[in-house]
Amino acid sequence: MWVNLPATDDEVRKFNEKDKIDLEFGEIATALDKAYDMGDFFQNLKTHTSKHLNSYTHGGMHQIGRRFVKHEVANNYSEAEVYEVATTVTTIVMLAISFFLKKHGHIDSGNEIQALLETYGPVRDGAKAATT
């Protein structure tokens, strides 16, 4: 999403050539909120998920704790955790597609995809997000 709108041509070139973005994750969240007029959506997403996602990604206790059931190596994810991750990923993918379409002149299609955000996950069935 950052490449689609707020990134400059030079930033995109640097990312393509060197696989490097000079902004911190929080700065990217702020830039996305501003570029897509999302209030604090991406800042809130970062605030609520970055600690856990970092722990899962970099071998922290969240990842280690989900690799054992008692004294055996096995997956140990609750239904609520799987539900939350699947919902979060789906939301980000749908937003990215919607914003991409809108930027390239397909406003109605982008709006239709954004409307789908109200048709699944916690919004649809009133579930609360997992807190672990």
GUSE-787968 format. One record per atom (N, C-alpha, C): residue number from 0; residue in one letter; atom name; x, z, y. Coordinates in steps of 0.001 Angstrom, whole numbers. Layout:
N
@pos: NUM code: A site: CA px: X pz: Z py: Y
...
! end
This chain:
132
@pos: 0 code: M site: N px: 815 pz: 0 py: -1177
@pos: 0 code: M site: CA px: 0 pz: 0 py: 0
@pos: 0 code: M site: C px: 868 pz: 0 py: 1253
@pos: 1 code: W site: N px: 1983 pz: 684 py: 1186
@pos: 1 code: W site: CA px: 2903 pz: 740 py: 2331
@pos: 1 code: W site: C px: 3437 pz: -655 py: 2635
@pos: 2 code: V site: N px: 3783 pz: -1406 py: 1598
@pos: 2 code: V site: CA px: 4301 pz: -2767 py: 1779
@pos: 2 code: V site: C px: 3224 pz: -3673 py: 2368
@pos: 3 code: N site: N px: 1980 pz: -3447 py: 2004
@pos: 3 code: N site: CA px: 873 pz: -4296 py: 2443
@pos: 3 code: N site: C px: 617 pz: -4216 py: 3940
@pos: 4 code: L site: N px: 806 pz: -3049 py: 4573
@pos: 4 code: L site: CA px: 434 pz: -2963 py: 5976
@pos: 4 code: L site: C px: 1459 pz: -2296 py: 6889
@pos: 5 code: P site: N px: 1773 pz: -1020 py: 6748
@pos: 5 code: P site: CA px: 2591 pz: -454 py: 7816
@pos: 5 code: P site: C px: 4072 pz: -830 py: 7765
@pos: 6 code: A site: N px: 4572 pz: -1271 py: 6621
@pos: 6 code: A site: CA px: 5996 pz: -1592 py: 6517
@pos: 6 code: A site: C px: 6335 pz: -2824 py: 7346
@pos: 7 code: T site: N px: 7485 pz: -2790 py: 7985
@pos: 7 code: T site: CA px: 7963 pz: -3956 py: 8731
@pos: 7 code: T site: C px: 8582 pz: -4958 py: 7757
@pos: 8 code: D site: N px: 8812 pz: -6174 py: 8232
@pos: 8 code: D site: CA px: 9464 pz: -7181 py: 7383
@pos: 8 code: D site: C px: 10846 pz: -6710 py: 6945
@pos: 9 code: D site: N px: 11586 pz: -6060 py: 7852
@pos: 9 code: D site: CA px: 12916 pz: -5555 py: 7506
@pos: 9 code: D site: C px: 12837 pz: -4454 py: 6447
@pos: 10 code: E site: N px: 11832 pz: -3582 py: 6558
@pos: 10 code: E site: CA px: 11676 pz: -2519 py: 5554
@pos: 10 code: E site: C px: 11329 pz: -3102 py: 4187
@pos: 11 code: V site: N px: 10475 pz: -4107 py: 4171
@pos: 11 code: V site: CA px: 10110 pz: -4751 py: 2910
@pos: 11 code: V site: C px: 11323 pz: -5463 py: 2308
@pos: 12 code: R site: N px: 12086 pz: -6136 py: 3141
@pos: 12 code: R site: CA px: 13301 pz: -6819 py: 2679
@pos: 12 code: R site: C px: 14275 pz: -5810 py: 2068
@pos: 13 code: K site: N px: 14488 pz: -4692 py: 2747
@pos: 13 code: K site: CA px: 15397 pz: -3659 py: 2234
@pos: 13 code: K site: C px: 14893 pz: -3113 py: 903
@pos: 14 code: F site: N px: 13587 pz: -2902 py: 805
@pos: 14 code: F site: CA px: 13013 pz: -2413 py: -441
@pos: 14 code: F site: C px: 13225 pz: -3425 py: -1567
@pos: 15 code: N site: N px: 12990 pz: -4705 py: -1282
@pos: 15 code: N site: CA px: 13168 pz: -5752 py: -2294
@pos: 15 code: N site: C px: 14621 pz: -5908 py: -2723
@pos: 16 code: E site: N px: 15531 pz: -5848 py: -1754
@pos: 16 code: E site: CA px: 16942 pz: -6103 py: -2049
@pos: 16 code: E site: C px: 17680 pz: -4878 py: -2579
@pos: 17 code: K site: N px: 17330 pz: -3701 py: -2078
@pos: 17 code: K site: CA px: 18103 pz: -2503 py: -2428
@pos: 17 code: K site: C px: 17288 pz: -1428 py: -3129
@pos: 18 code: D site: N px: 15998 pz: -1691 py: -3351
@pos: 18 code: D site: CA px: 15114 pz: -710 py: -3987
@pos: 18 code: D site: C px: 15170 pz: 625 py: -3244
@pos: 19 code: K site: N px: 15109 pz: 554 py: -1912
@pos: 19 code: K site: CA px: 15247 pz: 1749 py: -1088
@pos: 19 code: K site: C px: 14243 pz: 1735 py: 49
@pos: 20 code: I site: N px: 13622 pz: 2903 py: 249
@pos: 20 code: I site: CA px: 12735 pz: 3133 py: 1389
@pos: 20 code: I site: C px: 13303 pz: 4329 py: 2134
@pos: 21 code: D site: N px: 13530 pz: 4173 py: 3431
@pos: 21 code: D site: CA px: 14149 pz: 5238 py: 4206
@pos: 21 code: D site: C px: 13208 pz: 6401 py: 4522
@pos: 22 code: L site: N px: 11915 pz: 6188 py: 4424
@pos: 22 code: L site: CA px: 10950 pz: 7232 py: 4739
@pos: 22 code: L site: C px: 10800 pz: 8231 py: 3599
@pos: 23 code: E site: N px: 10550 pz: 9482 py: 3948
@pos: 23 code: E site: CA px: 10200 pz: 10493 py: 2954
@pos: 23 code: E site: C px: 8741 pz: 10282 py: 2559
@pos: 24 code: F site: N px: 8340 pz: 10871 py: 1449
@pos: 24 code: F site: CA px: 6983 pz: 10706 py: 942
@pos: 24 code: F site: C px: 5935 pz: 11131 py: 1978
@pos: 25 code: G site: N px: 6176 pz: 12234 py: 2661
@pos: 25 code: G site: CA px: 5251 pz: 12711 py: 3690
@pos: 25 code: G site: C px: 5135 pz: 11738 py: 4852
@pos: 26 code: E site: N px: 6239 pz: 11108 py: 5222
@pos: 26 code: E site: CA px: 6213 pz: 10112 py: 6303
@pos: 26 code: E site: C px: 5427 pz: 8870 py: 5879
@pos: 27 code: I site: N px: 5555 pz: 8507 py: 4614
@pos: 27 code: I site: CA px: 4792 pz: 7363 py: 4110
@pos: 27 code: I site: C px: 3304 pz: 7704 py: 4119
@pos: 28 code: A site: N px: 2946 pz: 8912 py: 3702
@pos: 28 code: A site: CA px: 1540 pz: 9333 py: 3711
@pos: 28 code: A site: C px: 969 pz: 9274 py: 5126
@pos: 29 code: T site: N px: 1729 pz: 9755 py: 6102
@pos: 29 code: T site: CA px: 1284 pz: 9716 py: 7495
@pos: 29 code: T site: C px: 1108 pz: 8275 py: 7973
@pos: 30 code: A site: N px: 2066 pz: 7420 py: 7631
@pos: 30 code: A site: CA px: 1984 pz: 6010 py: 8027
@pos: 30 code: A site: C px: 776 pz: 5321 py: 7393
@pos: 31 code: L site: N px: 495 pz: 5630 py: 6121
@pos: 31 code: L site: CA px: -666 pz: 5040 py: 5455
@pos: 31 code: L site: C px: -1968 pz: 5509 py: 6089
@pos: 32 code: D site: N px: -2074 pz: 6804 py: 6377
@pos: 32 code: D site: CA px: -3276 pz: 7328 py: 7031
@pos: 32 code: D site: C px: -3538 pz: 6612 py: 8350
@pos: 33 code: K site: N px: -2490 pz: 6436 py: 9122
@pos: 33 code: K site: CA px: -2632 pz: 5786 py: 10429
@pos: 33 code: K site: C px: -2954 pz: 4296 py: 10270
@pos: 34 code: A site: N px: -2222 pz: 3608 py: 9408
@pos: 34 code: A site: CA px: -2391 pz: 2162 py: 9251
@pos: 34 code: A site: C px: -3774 pz: 1793 py: 8711
@pos: 35 code: Y site: N px: -4286 pz: 2610 py: 7799
@pos: 35 code: Y site: CA px: -5561 pz: 2301 py: 7163
@pos: 35 code: Y site: C px: -6719 pz: 3118 py: 7735
@pos: 36 code: D site: N px: -6454 pz: 3877 py: 8797
@pos: 36 code: D site: CA px: -7478 pz: 4701 py: 9447
@pos: 36 code: D site: C px: -8191 pz: 5598 py: 8434
@pos: 37 code: M site: N px: -7396 pz: 6386 py: 7712
@pos: 37 code: M site: CA px: -7915 pz: 7224 py: 6630
@pos: 37 code: M site: C px: -7947 pz: 8710 py: 6974
@pos: 38 code: G site: N px: -7880 pz: 9048 py: 8246
@pos: 38 code: G site: CA px: -7856 pz: 10466 py: 8604
@pos: 38 code: G site: C px: -6605 pz: 11099 py: 8038
@pos: 39 code: D site: N px: -6769 pz: 12135 py: 7203
@pos: 39 code: D site: CA px: -5641 pz: 12798 py: 6540
@pos: 39 code: D site: C px: -5664 pz: 12591 py: 5027
@pos: 40 code: F site: N px: -6319 pz: 11529 py: 4561
@pos: 40 code: F site: CA px: -6494 pz: 11311 py: 3123
@pos: 40 code: F site: C px: -5170 pz: 11350 py: 2365
@pos: 41 code: F site: N px: -4209 pz: 10544 py: 2788
@pos: 41 code: F site: CA px: -2947 pz: 10454 py: 2051
@pos: 41 code: F site: C px: -2092 pz: 11707 py: 2242
@pos: 42 code: Q site: N px: -2170 pz: 12322 py: 3423
@pos: 42 code: Q site: CA px: -1470 pz: 13593 py: 3623
@pos: 42 code: Q site: C px: -2042 pz: 14661 py: 2694
@pos: 43 code: N site: N px: -3363 pz: 14713 py: 2583
@pos: 43 code: N site: CA px: -4002 pz: 15677 py: 1685
@pos: 43 code: N site: C px: -3656 pz: 15392 py: 226
@pos: 44 code: L site: N px: -3649 pz: 14118 py: -138
@pos: 44 code: L site: CA px: -3274 pz: 13743 py: -1499
@pos: 44 code: L site: C px: -1860 pz: 14205 py: -1799
@pos: 45 code: K site: N px: -954 pz: 13980 py: -871
@pos: 45 code: K site: CA px: 429 pz: 14424 py: -1040
@pos: 45 code: K site: C px: 501 pz: 15943 py: -1160
@pos: 46 code: T site: N px: -198 pz: 16637 py: -276
@pos: 46 code: T site: CA px: -170 pz: 18100 py: -277
@pos: 46 code: T site: C px: -678 pz: 18666 py: -1598
@pos: 47 code: H site: N px: -1742 pz: 18081 py: -2130
@pos: 47 code: H site: CA px: -2369 pz: 18633 py: -3333
@pos: 47 code: H site: C px: -1742 pz: 18167 py: -4639
@pos: 48 code: T site: N px: -940 pz: 17116 py: -4609
@pos: 48 code: T site: CA px: -429 pz: 16580 py: -5875
@pos: 48 code: T site: C px: 1092 pz: 16545 py: -6006
@pos: 49 code: S site: N px: 1820 pz: 16547 py: -4899
@pos: 49 code: S site: CA px: 3256 pz: 16261 py: -4990
@pos: 49 code: S site: C px: 4030 pz: 17282 py: -5816
@pos: 50 code: K site: N px: 3711 pz: 18552 py: -5711
@pos: 50 code: K site: CA px: 4435 pz: 19574 py: -6482
@pos: 50 code: K site: C px: 4265 pz: 19330 py: -7986
@pos: 51 code: H site: N px: 3022 pz: 19092 py: -8401
@pos: 51 code: H site: CA px: 2761 pz: 18868 py: -9820
@pos: 51 code: H site: C px: 3335 pz: 17535 py: -10294
@pos: 52 code: L site: N px: 3128 pz: 16486 py: -9516
@pos: 52 code: L site: CA px: 3654 pz: 15180 py: -9927
@pos: 52 code: L site: C px: 5177 pz: 15198 py: -10016
@pos: 53 code: N site: N px: 5825 pz: 15878 py: -9074
@pos: 53 code: N site: CA px: 7277 pz: 16013 py: -9111
@pos: 53 code: N site: C px: 7711 pz: 16751 py: -10374
@pos: 54 code: S site: N px: 6996 pz: 17796 py: -10713
@pos: 54 code: S site: CA px: 7335 pz: 18568 py: -11913
@pos: 54 code: S site: C px: 7142 pz: 17741 py: -13182
@pos: 55 code: Y site: N px: 6055 pz: 16982 py: -13259
@pos: 55 code: Y site: CA px: 5838 pz: 16114 py: -14417
@pos: 55 code: Y site: C px: 6916 pz: 15038 py: -14502
@pos: 56 code: T site: N px: 7252 pz: 14432 py: -13369
@pos: 56 code: T site: CA px: 8184 pz: 13311 py: -13338
@pos: 56 code: T site: C px: 9617 pz: 13727 py: -13643
@pos: 57 code: H site: N px: 10037 pz: 14859 py: -13128
@pos: 57 code: H site: CA px: 11446 pz: 15247 py: -13210
@pos: 57 code: H site: C px: 11720 pz: 16358 py: -14213
@pos: 58 code: G site: N px: 10882 pz: 16476 py: -15226
@pos: 58 code: G site: CA px: 11161 pz: 17401 py: -16318
@pos: 58 code: G site: C px: 11008 pz: 18866 py: -15948
@pos: 59 code: G site: N px: 10117 pz: 19169 py: -15024
@pos: 59 code: G site: CA px: 9864 pz: 20551 py: -14634
@pos: 59 code: G site: C px: 8972 pz: 21258 py: -15643
@pos: 60 code: M site: N px: 8563 pz: 22459 py: -15288
@pos: 60 code: M site: CA px: 7772 pz: 23281 py: -16199
@pos: 60 code: M site: C px: 6417 pz: 22650 py: -16535
@pos: 61 code: H site: N px: 5829 pz: 21902 py: -15625
@pos: 61 code: H site: CA px: 4557 pz: 21259 py: -15959
@pos: 61 code: H site: C px: 4737 pz: 20297 py: -17134
@pos: 62 code: Q site: N px: 5793 pz: 19511 py: -17095
@pos: 62 code: Q site: CA px: 6032 pz: 18568 py: -18189
@pos: 62 code: Q site: C px: 6426 pz: 19306 py: -19468
@pos: 63 code: I site: N px: 7336 pz: 20247 py: -19350
@pos: 63 code: I site: CA px: 7799 pz: 20984 py: -20533
@pos: 63 code: I site: C px: 6643 pz: 21745 py: -21167
@pos: 64 code: G site: N px: 5828 pz: 22380 py: -20337
@pos: 64 code: G site: CA px: 4702 pz: 23147 py: -20848
@pos: 64 code: G site: C px: 3658 pz: 22301 py: -21547
@pos: 65 code: R site: N px: 3610 pz: 21008 py: -21244
@pos: 65 code: R site: CA px: 2632 pz: 20123 py: -21870
@pos: 65 code: R site: C px: 3198 pz: 19449 py: -23112
@pos: 66 code: R site: N px: 4381 pz: 19823 py: -23520
@pos: 66 code: R site: CA px: 5004 pz: 19225 py: -24705
@pos: 66 code: R site: C px: 4946 pz: 20135 py: -25928
@pos: 67 code: F site: N px: 4374 pz: 21319 py: -25769
@pos: 67 code: F site: CA px: 4348 pz: 22274 py: -26872
@pos: 67 code: F site: C px: 2958 pz: 22865 py: -27048
@pos: 68 code: V site: N px: 2584 pz: 23050 py: -28314
@pos: 68 code: V site: CA px: 1402 pz: 23819 py: -28678
@pos: 68 code: V site: C px: 1928 pz: 24915 py: -29586
@pos: 69 code: K site: N px: 1906 pz: 26140 py: -29060
@pos: 69 code: K site: CA px: 2529 pz: 27290 py: -29715
@pos: 69 code: K site: C px: 4010 pz: 26973 py: -29926
@pos: 70 code: H site: N px: 4452 pz: 26830 py: -31161
@pos: 70 code: H site: CA px: 5876 pz: 26579 py: -31416
@pos: 70 code: H site: C px: 6131 pz: 25155 py: -31928
@pos: 71 code: E site: N px: 5166 pz: 24280 py: -31750
@pos: 71 code: E site: CA px: 5309 pz: 22919 py: -32223
@pos: 71 code: E site: C px: 5332 pz: 21937 py: -31050
@pos: 72 code: V site: N px: 6114 pz: 20881 py: -31199
@pos: 72 code: V site: CA px: 6134 pz: 19826 py: -30187
@pos: 72 code: V site: C px: 4877 pz: 18983 py: -30383
@pos: 73 code: A site: N px: 4048 pz: 18939 py: -29355
@pos: 73 code: A site: CA px: 2805 pz: 18173 py: -29397
@pos: 73 code: A site: C px: 2269 pz: 18050 py: -27976
@pos: 74 code: N site: N px: 1428 pz: 17064 py: -27743
@pos: 74 code: N site: CA px: 801 pz: 16941 py: -26431
@pos: 74 code: N site: C px: -109 pz: 18141 py: -26195
@pos: 75 code: N site: N px: -106 pz: 18641 py: -24964
@pos: 75 code: N site: CA px: -886 pz: 19834 py: -24644
@pos: 75 code: N site: C px: -1536 pz: 19657 py: -23271
@pos: 76 code: Y site: N px: -2389 pz: 18652 py: -23143
@pos: 76 code: Y site: CA px: -3080 pz: 18392 py: -21891
@pos: 76 code: Y site: C px: -4557 pz: 18728 py: -22069
@pos: 77 code: S site: N px: -5110 pz: 19448 py: -21116
@pos: 77 code: S site: CA px: -6538 pz: 19765 py: -21180
@pos: 77 code: S site: C px: -7344 pz: 18527 py: -20803
@pos: 78 code: E site: N px: -8619 pz: 18522 py: -21192
@pos: 78 code: E site: CA px: -9496 pz: 17417 py: -20802
@pos: 78 code: E site: C px: -9579 pz: 17308 py: -19288
@pos: 79 code: A site: N px: -9612 pz: 18443 py: -18599
@pos: 79 code: A site: CA px: -9703 pz: 18445 py: -17135
@pos: 79 code: A site: C px: -8478 pz: 17802 py: -16507
@pos: 80 code: E site: N px: -7293 pz: 18034 py: -17077
@pos: 80 code: E site: CA px: -6070 pz: 17428 py: -16545
@pos: 80 code: E site: C px: -6065 pz: 15917 py: -16760
@pos: 81 code: V site: N px: -6457 pz: 15463 py: -17934
@pos: 81 code: V site: CA px: -6518 pz: 14031 py: -18220
@pos: 81 code: V site: C px: -7544 pz: 13376 py: -17299
@pos: 82 code: Y site: N px: -8694 pz: 14012 py: -17130
@pos: 82 code: Y site: CA px: -9760 pz: 13518 py: -16253
@pos: 82 code: Y site: C px: -9258 pz: 13387 py: -14823
@pos: 83 code: E site: N px: -8567 pz: 14398 py: -14337
@pos: 83 code: E site: CA px: -8079 pz: 14367 py: -12954
@pos: 83 code: E site: C px: -7035 pz: 13277 py: -12748
@pos: 84 code: V site: N px: -6098 pz: 13142 py: -13665
@pos: 84 code: V site: CA px: -5074 pz: 12111 py: -13527
@pos: 84 code: V site: C px: -5703 pz: 10720 py: -13593
@pos: 85 code: A site: N px: -6600 pz: 10506 py: -14537
@pos: 85 code: A site: CA px: -7245 pz: 9195 py: -14660
@pos: 85 code: A site: C px: -8051 pz: 8871 py: -13396
@pos: 86 code: T site: N px: -8748 pz: 9845 py: -12861
@pos: 86 code: T site: CA px: -9534 pz: 9638 py: -11649
@pos: 86 code: T site: C px: -8638 pz: 9363 py: -10453
@pos: 87 code: T site: N px: -7551 pz: 10104 py: -10313
@pos: 87 code: T site: CA px: -6634 pz: 9916 py: -9194
@pos: 87 code: T site: C px: -5999 pz: 8529 py: -9240
@pos: 88 code: V site: N px: -5531 pz: 8126 py: -10408
@pos: 88 code: V site: CA px: -4906 pz: 6800 py: -10548
@pos: 88 code: V site: C px: -5920 pz: 5701 py: -10251
@pos: 89 code: T site: N px: -7121 pz: 5835 py: -10779
@pos: 89 code: T site: CA px: -8158 pz: 4837 py: -10528
@pos: 89 code: T site: C px: -8469 pz: 4740 py: -9037
@pos: 90 code: T site: N px: -8564 pz: 5871 py: -8360
@pos: 90 code: T site: CA px: -8845 pz: 5889 py: -6924
@pos: 90 code: T site: C px: -7762 pz: 5158 py: -6146
@pos: 91 code: I site: N px: -6503 pz: 5447 py: -6436
@pos: 91 code: I site: CA px: -5399 pz: 4815 py: -5714
@pos: 91 code: I site: C px: -5371 pz: 3307 py: -5982
@pos: 92 code: V site: N px: -5585 pz: 2903 py: -7222
@pos: 92 code: V site: CA px: -5595 pz: 1470 py: -7544
@pos: 92 code: V site: C px: -6734 pz: 764 py: -6810
@pos: 93 code: M site: N px: -7916 pz: 1373 py: -6801
@pos: 93 code: M site: CA px: -9056 pz: 748 py: -6130
@pos: 93 code: M site: C px: -8829 pz: 665 py: -4616
@pos: 94 code: L site: N px: -8257 pz: 1708 py: -4037
@pos: 94 code: L site: CA px: -7948 pz: 1661 py: -2607
@pos: 94 code: L site: C px: -6925 pz: 577 py: -2301
@pos: 95 code: A site: N px: -5886 pz: 492 py: -3114
@pos: 95 code: A site: CA px: -4848 pz: -517 py: -2887
@pos: 95 code: A site: C px: -5430 pz: -1928 py: -2950
@pos: 96 code: I site: N px: -6264 pz: -2184 py: -3960
@pos: 96 code: I site: CA px: -6873 pz: -3509 py: -4087
@pos: 96 code: I site: C px: -7788 pz: -3783 py: -2899
@pos: 97 code: S site: N px: -8591 pz: -2800 py: -2534
@pos: 97 code: S site: CA px: -9511 pz: -2958 py: -1409
@pos: 97 code: S site: C px: -8772 pz: -3290 py: -120
@pos: 98 code: F site: N px: -7723 pz: -2520 py: 184
@pos: 98 code: F site: CA px: -6976 pz: -2749 py: 1416
@pos: 98 code: F site: C px: -6255 pz: -4098 py: 1393
@pos: 99 code: F site: N px: -5730 pz: -4472 py: 234
@pos: 99 code: F site: CA px: -5069 pz: -5766 py: 110
@pos: 99 code: F site: C px: -6059 pz: -6895 py: 398
@pos: 100 code: L site: N px: -7224 pz: -6825 py: -223
@pos: 100 code: L site: CA px: -8233 pz: -7861 py: -3
@pos: 100 code: L site: C px: -8650 pz: -7940 py: 1463
@pos: 101 code: K site: N px: -8874 pz: -6781 py: 2078
@pos: 101 code: K site: CA px: -9291 pz: -6766 py: 3482
@pos: 101 code: K site: C px: -8221 pz: -7372 py: 4388
@pos: 102 code: K site: N px: -6961 pz: -7046 py: 4126
@pos: 102 code: K site: CA px: -5877 pz: -7577 py: 4957
@pos: 102 code: K site: C px: -5818 pz: -9098 py: 4873
@pos: 103 code: H site: N px: -6204 pz: -9639 py: 3737
@pos: 103 code: H site: CA px: -6126 pz: -11083 py: 3529
@pos: 103 code: H site: C px: -7474 pz: -11776 py: 3740
@pos: 104 code: G site: N px: -8353 pz: -11112 py: 4520
@pos: 104 code: G site: CA px: -9574 pz: -11761 py: 4963
@pos: 104 code: G site: C px: -10783 pz: -11652 py: 4055
@pos: 105 code: H site: N px: -10690 pz: -10904 py: 2983
@pos: 105 code: H site: CA px: -11802 pz: -10755 py: 2051
@pos: 105 code: H site: C px: -12479 pz: -9397 py: 2280
@pos: 106 code: I site: N px: -13041 pz: -9243 py: 3472
@pos: 106 code: I site: CA px: -13610 pz: -7968 py: 3902
@pos: 106 code: I site: C px: -14745 pz: -7513 py: 2981
@pos: 107 code: D site: N px: -15677 pz: -8406 py: 2683
@pos: 107 code: D site: CA px: -16822 pz: -8029 py: 1838
@pos: 107 code: D site: C px: -16369 pz: -7570 py: 455
@pos: 108 code: S site: N px: -15432 pz: -8280 py: -146
@pos: 108 code: S site: CA px: -14932 pz: -7885 py: -1468
@pos: 108 code: S site: C px: -14227 pz: -6538 py: -1400
@pos: 109 code: G site: N px: -13430 pz: -6330 py: -357
@pos: 109 code: G site: CA px: -12758 pz: -5045 py: -179
@pos: 109 code: G site: C px: -13746 pz: -3914 py: -26
@pos: 110 code: N site: N px: -14813 pz: -4142 py: 741
@pos: 110 code: N site: CA px: -15849 pz: -3112 py: 911
@pos: 110 code: N site: C px: -16585 pz: -2824 py: -393
@pos: 111 code: E site: N px: -16828 pz: -3853 py: -1183
@pos: 111 code: E site: CA px: -17493 pz: -3663 py: -2478
@pos: 111 code: E site: C px: -16638 pz: -2791 py: -3397
@pos: 112 code: I site: N px: -15345 pz: -3039 py: -3402
@pos: 112 code: I site: CA px: -14468 pz: -2234 py: -4244
@pos: 112 code: I site: C px: -14427 pz: -792 py: -3747
@pos: 113 code: Q site: N px: -14354 pz: -589 py: -2431
@pos: 113 code: Q site: CA px: -14369 pz: 768 py: -1900
@pos: 113 code: Q site: C px: -15665 pz: 1485 py: -2245
@pos: 114 code: A site: N px: -16785 pz: 761 py: -2254
@pos: 114 code: A site: CA px: -18064 pz: 1371 py: -2615
@pos: 114 code: A site: C px: -18053 pz: 1879 py: -4053
@pos: 115 code: L site: N px: -17251 pz: 1250 py: -4915
@pos: 115 code: L site: CA px: -17156 pz: 1700 py: -6313
@pos: 115 code: L site: C px: -16572 pz: 3109 py: -6428
@pos: 116 code: L site: N px: -15854 pz: 3559 py: -5400
@pos: 116 code: L site: CA px: -15274 pz: 4903 py: -5436
@pos: 116 code: L site: C px: -16350 pz: 5978 py: -5587
@pos: 117 code: E site: N px: -17568 pz: 5665 py: -5204
@pos: 117 code: E site: CA px: -18672 pz: 6624 py: -5307
@pos: 117 code: E site: C px: -19365 pz: 6565 py: -6669
@pos: 118 code: T site: N px: -18887 pz: 5736 py: -7580
@pos: 118 code: T site: CA px: -19614 pz: 5507 py: -8831
@pos: 118 code: T site: C px: -18936 pz: 6085 py: -10070
@pos: 119 code: Y site: N px: -17845 pz: 6804 py: -9924
@pos: 119 code: Y site: CA px: -17150 pz: 7322 py: -11097
@pos: 119 code: Y site: C px: -16522 pz: 8674 py: -10772
@pos: 120 code: G site: N px: -16060 pz: 9334 py: -11806
@pos: 120 code: G site: CA px: -15291 pz: 10565 py: -11635
@pos: 120 code: G site: C px: -16094 pz: 11711 py: -11055
@pos: 121 code: P site: N px: -15415 pz: 12624 py: -10389
@pos: 121 code: P site: CA px: -16046 pz: 13839 py: -9885
@pos: 121 code: P site: C px: -17211 pz: 13573 py: -8935
@pos: 122 code: V site: N px: -17131 pz: 12510 py: -8146
@pos: 122 code: V site: CA px: -18214 pz: 12205 py: -7213
@pos: 122 code: V site: C px: -19494 pz: 11918 py: -7985
@pos: 123 code: R site: N px: -19382 pz: 11183 py: -9071
@pos: 123 code: R site: CA px: -20553 pz: 10794 py: -9847
@pos: 123 code: R site: C px: -21148 pz: 11965 py: -10617
@pos: 124 code: D site: N px: -20300 pz: 12723 py: -11308
@pos: 124 code: D site: CA px: -20867 pz: 13740 py: -12177
@pos: 124 code: D site: C px: -20616 pz: 15165 py: -11716
@pos: 125 code: G site: N px: -20211 pz: 15347 py: -10479
@pos: 125 code: G site: CA px: -20109 pz: 16697 py: -9917
@pos: 125 code: G site: C px: -19023 pz: 17562 py: -10515
@pos: 126 code: A site: N px: -18079 pz: 16975 py: -11229
@pos: 126 code: A site: CA px: -17001 pz: 17763 py: -11843
@pos: 126 code: A site: C px: -16038 pz: 18266 py: -10788
@pos: 127 code: K site: N px: -15460 pz: 19380 py: -11054
@pos: 127 code: K site: CA px: -14425 pz: 19913 py: -10162
@pos: 127 code: K site: C px: -13076 pz: 19466 py: -10692
@pos: 128 code: A site: N px: -12156 pz: 19250 py: -9764
@pos: 128 code: A site: CA px: -10802 pz: 18842 py: -10162
@pos: 128 code: A site: C px: -10099 pz: 19999 py: -10853
@pos: 129 code: A site: N px: -9203 pz: 19666 py: -11777
@pos: 129 code: A site: CA px: -8394 pz: 20684 py: -12435
@pos: 129 code: A site: C px: -7480 pz: 21338 py: -11409
@pos: 130 code: T site: N px: -7180 pz: 22600 py: -11608
@pos: 130 code: T site: CA px: -6336 pz: 23313 py: -10649
@pos: 130 code: T site: C px: -4963 pz: 23617 py: -11196
@pos: 131 code: T site: N px: -4681 pz: 23183 py: -12408
@pos: 131 code: T site: CA px: -3347 pz: 23438 py: -12977
@pos: 131 code: T site: C px: -2466 pz: 22246 py: -12847
! end
